[in-house]
Structures are given as C-alpha cells and as structure tokens.
Amino acid sequence: MIEALLPAGTAWAEVYEDGEPDLFPAEAAVVAGSVERRRREFATVRRCARTALGGLGIAPVPILPGPRGEPVWPQGVVGSMTHCAGYRGAAVARSGELAALGVDAEPNAPLPPRVLHSVTLPGEREHLADLASDRPEVCWDRLLFSAKESVFKAWFPLTARELDFTEAELVVHPGRAAFHARLLVAGADLDGERIVGFSGNWLCRDGLLLTAVALSRRT
C-alpha cells in the first residue's frame, strides 16, 4: 500500500505479520530485555528496512536506534520505519534525491479523548469535526495524529530537534488525499531555503491509515 504515497526513486517494503526474529547482534542487544511482541515487531520492521535498502543496491546492515529512537541509516540514505497492529513498513531513498522522508501507519480507529486534546490545536479540532461530518468512515483524528508523526520523522533528521504536537498546525485535504503542516517554530534551512512546512499524502485502506512526507532536494 505504501508505494502509493511515495515518489519515484523511493524503495519500500511492507508486511502484515511478524516472522521469526532475525537481527544483527547489535540490534538484538537493543531489545534483549523486551517482551516477545516487542522483539518481533522490532525485527520485522528492520527486515522491511533491509529489503527496502536492497532496492537501492545496499547490502544488509544493522539499523540501530539513535539518541531519540530514530533509525540510523547508512551514509547517503534517508528513510523511515513504522509499525502498528497488523502492519510493518519502511521506505528509503538516496539523500541526494530526497532531503527527508517520514512514514507512519495507524489503525483506522479513534484516538482516546485525552490523547486527542494533547496532540491537536483548537483550530485542528474544529477542522476534524468538519471532516468527520463529510466522511465518517475515516477516523480523521487518528489520521491527523499519523500525519504529524510523519512530519516529525522527516523533521528530526534535518534539525536534531524534537517537534511537539502543538508546534505544527495541520490541514487535511480529503479530496486530494493530501495534507500540509505549517510549522509554528523556526524552520530548518535546506539547500539555501527555509523550510516553513511539510506536505504529504495519506490513504485509508483495509482498516489502516498510512501517511507519508517526502521532502525533495531544492534544485
């Protein structure tokens, strides 16, 4: 499914269930004390990542978490991984083609009310109410959450700074299956230009919500 959201030149892989854990020793050490479910999802999403890297002609390597849990990719690669119940996926691209990449998957289910208020701005909650009245089959609150996760995954490697849920204001465009996040903090400089927001795409299919942000190099 995720290929529908990604630009040309991106390599990807996705699966819908876990197999037997198959990790490099350094990766296995990261989850040595975790429960079985966590070890399996950790291993499966890395198997997806290595399959995706193979699409770029890159041999399998360990993919370890960085200081904030972000995946550390081989030099010259940008990428993103995601997992939720019933889905594991990864996407990668050459850093000469894309400056940043973020993907996220979520179940098409409502957010708990307390979570909704912690991850949205007042204007976004009004926007969600309008969306729900038109297409109630999509859990727009969860979609907005997923889109912000994709934005954050694209933002962090560019800045090495975390972005709070209230530091980006998101608008979903249902007719175009797209979204745009306006940064409410100082953006990052990229190829001589200031990034003031991120645009992405989304889909709702088979009980899942997928979102992706791919930031092209300025040329």
C-alpha positions in Angstrom: 0.0 0.0 0.0 2.7 2.5 1.0 4.1 2.7 -2.5 1.0 4.8 -3.5 2.3 7.6 -1.2 5.9 7.7 -2.2 7.7 9.5 -5.1 9.8 7.8 -7.8 13.2 6.8 -6.6 12.0 5.6 -3.2 12.4 2.0 -2.2 10.0 0.4 0.2 8.8 -2.8 1.8 5.8 -3.8 4.0 4.4 -6.8 5.7 1.2 -7.5 7.7 2.5 -10.1 10.2 5.7 -10.9 12.1 8.1 -13.7 11.3 10.8 -15.2 13.4 13.2 -12.5 14.8 16.3 -12.2 12.6 18.6 -9.5 14.0 22.2 -8.5 13.9 23.8 -9.0 17.3 23.9 -5.2 18.0 20.2 -5.0 17.2 19.4 -8.0 19.3 21.1 -6.3 22.2 18.8 -3.3 22.0 15.7 -5.4 22.6 17.3 -8.2 24.7 15.2 -7.2 27.7 11.9 -6.6 25.8 8.9 -8.8 25.7 8.5 -11.2 22.8 6.0 -9.0 20.9 8.3 -6.0 21.0 11.3 -8.1 19.8 9.2 -9.4 16.9 8.0 -6.1 15.7 11.4 -4.6 16.1 12.9 -7.4 14.0 10.2 -7.4 11.3 10.3 -3.6 10.7 14.1 -3.9 10.3 13.6 -6.8 7.8 11.4 -4.4 5.9 14.1 -1.7 6.1 16.8 -4.1 4.8 14.5 -5.2 1.9 14.0 -1.5 1.1 17.7 -0.8 1.2 18.3 -3.7 -1.1 16.1 -1.9 -3.6 18.7 0.8 -3.6 21.5 -1.8 -4.0 22.7 -1.5 -0.4 23.7 -4.7 1.4 22.1 -5.6 4.7 23.4 -3.7 7.7 22.4 -3.2 11.3 19.8 -0.4 11.8 20.3 0.8 15.3 18.2 3.5 17.1 19.7 6.9 17.6 19.5 9.1 20.7 15.8 9.7 20.3 15.0 6.3 19.0 15.2 7.4 15.3 16.7 4.8 12.9 20.3 5.4 12.0 20.6 4.8 8.2 23.7 4.1 6.1 25.5 7.1 4.9 23.8 8.7 1.9 20.4 7.3 2.8 17.2 8.9 4.3 14.4 6.7 5.5 11.6 6.0 7.9 10.1 2.9 9.5 6.7 2.4 11.1 4.7 -0.4 12.7 1.2 -0.8 14.2 -1.1 -3.7 14.8 -1.3 -5.6 11.5 1.3 -3.6 9.7 5.1 -3.1 9.4 6.7 -1.0 6.8 9.8 1.0 5.8 10.8 3.4 3.0 14.2 4.7 2.0 15.8 6.9 -0.7 19.1 8.4 -1.7 19.8 11.6 0.3 20.9 13.2 -3.0 17.3 12.9 -4.2 15.3 13.4 -1.0 16.3 15.5 1.9 13.9 13.8 4.3 11.4 11.0 4.5 8.7 10.2 7.1 6.1 7.4 7.0 3.6 6.3 9.6 0.9 3.7 9.9 -2.0 3.6 12.4 -5.2 1.6 12.8 -8.3 3.4 11.5 -9.7 3.8 15.0 -10.5 6.9 17.0 -7.9 8.4 19.4 -8.8 8.4 23.1 -10.3 11.8 24.0 -7.4 12.7 26.4 -4.9 11.9 23.6 -6.8 14.0 21.1 -6.5 17.1 23.2 -2.8 16.6 23.8 -1.9 16.3 20.2 -4.1 18.8 18.5 -4.7 22.6 18.5 -8.2 24.1 18.9 -8.3 25.0 15.2 -7.4 21.5 14.2 -10.2 20.1 16.4 -12.7 22.3 14.5 -11.2 21.0 11.2 -11.6 17.4 12.3 -15.3 18.0 13.1 -15.9 19.3 9.6 -14.1 16.3 8.1 -16.0 13.8 10.1 -19.3 15.2 9.0 -18.4 14.7 5.4 -16.6 11.3 5.5 -17.3 9.5 8.8 -15.7 6.2 7.6 -12.2 7.8 8.2 -11.0 8.4 11.7 -9.7 11.8 11.0 -8.3 12.4 14.5 -6.1 9.3 14.1 -5.2 10.4 10.5 -4.1 13.8 11.8 -2.0 12.1 14.5 -0.4 9.9 11.9 0.3 12.8 9.6 2.0 14.7 12.4 4.1 11.6 13.2 5.3 11.5 9.5 6.1 15.2 9.7 8.1 14.7 12.9 10.0 11.8 11.4 11.0 14.0 8.5 11.8 17.0 10.7 14.1 15.4 13.3 17.0 14.2 11.0 17.1 17.7 9.5 17.3 19.6 12.8 18.2 17.1 15.5 15.4 18.8 17.5 12.1 17.3 18.6 8.9 18.9 17.4 5.9 19.0 19.8 2.5 18.1 18.5 1.4 21.7 19.2 4.3 23.2 17.1 2.8 22.3 13.8 -0.7 23.1 12.5 -2.0 20.5 10.1 -4.7 20.8 7.4 -6.0 17.7 5.7 -7.3 17.8 2.1 -9.6 14.9 1.8 -10.3 15.3 -2.0 -6.6 15.1 -2.8 -5.7 12.6 -0.1 -3.1 15.1 0.9 -2.1 17.2 4.0 0.0 20.2 4.9 1.7 21.0 8.2 2.6 24.6 8.9 5.5 24.9 11.3 4.8 27.2 14.3 8.5 27.3 15.2 11.6 28.4 13.3 12.1 26.1 10.4 15.3 24.4 9.1 17.5 25.7 6.3 17.7 23.3 3.3 19.8 24.0 0.2 19.7 27.7 0.9 15.9 27.9 1.6 14.0 28.0 4.8 11.5 25.1 5.4 8.3 26.6 6.8 6.1 23.5 6.5 5.8 19.9 5.2 3.3 18.4 2.7 2.4 14.8 2.4 -0.1 12.2 1.3 -2.4 9.7 3.0 -4.6 6.7 2.4 -7.2 4.7 4.3 -7.5 1.1 3.3 -8.2 -2.3 4.9 -8.6 -0.9 8.4 -5.3 1.1 8.2 -4.3 4.7 7.9 -1.0 5.4 6.2 0.7 8.8 5.8 4.0 9.9 4.2 6.1 13.0 3.8 8.9 13.1 1.2 10.9 16.3 1.0 12.7 16.7 -2.3 16.0 18.4 -2.7 15.9 22.0 -3.8 17.5 22.2 -7.3 
